[in-house]
Amino acid sequence: MDVLFQDAEVVLIAKPTGLLSCPGELARDRDTALYRVRDLLGARVWPLHRLDRPTSGVLAFARTAEAASRLAGAFASGAVGKVYVALVRGVPPEEALVDHPVPAGEGAPRVPAVTAIMRLWAGEGVALVEAHPRTGRFHQVRRHCKHLGHPIAGDTNYGTGWFNRSLRERAGLTRLALHARALTLPLTGGARTVHAPLPPDLLIVLERLGAPSGLLDALQS
């Protein structure tokens, strides 16, 4: 689990797929990103947001209670910039704005949610997109890709079974093809953007599907 950036206020790590961000209500799973970061730093940290267990990418924790309070407000107000990349079924428009209510949390009522989606590359029955959620709702990017008619590959909740099986056989995809690529935080010293390189398990899938090397190189930086 790589540390992407840290200062006196925050620490940002590259969460791998399959790892919980924080303990659940029952706290049965003791292996979480929160505990790993706490043990790595030897000090308490505060979660600022969450990524789904199958989603990889940039995950931020505050290092002080004061920073946690201030940055939690920034997340709630939409002042934090988020960028995801996802492999989806079919070929979506070059640009789309999805304005569709989704639950604010698991089992919660639906609330307004907006995601801007841009196509980066299109292959044979698949496409790589960049998603910019302007709100932070439960499974927002996954739900909005489905609402657009282009569900994310490997999504067992909102995806398509035959498509997931096809990509497993065709390209070896065995995970949710969603990666939190970048996070922009309003830190005390100014806004800071931190990128998480595309992990090897997604990189090899995209290579097998024929994604251009220039694009993949850019996603590795």
Secondary structure, 3 states (H helix, E strand, C coil): CCEEEECCCEEEEEECCCCECCCCCCCCCCCEHHHHHHHHHCCCCEECCCCCCCCEEEEEEECCHHHHHHHHHHHHHCCCEEEEEEEEECCCCCEEEEECCEECCCCCCEECCEEEEEEEEECCCEEEEEEEECCCCCCHHHHHHHHHCCCECCCCCCCCHHHHHHHHHHHCCCCCCEEEEEEEEEECCEEEEEECCCCHHHHHHHHHHCCCHHHHHHHCC
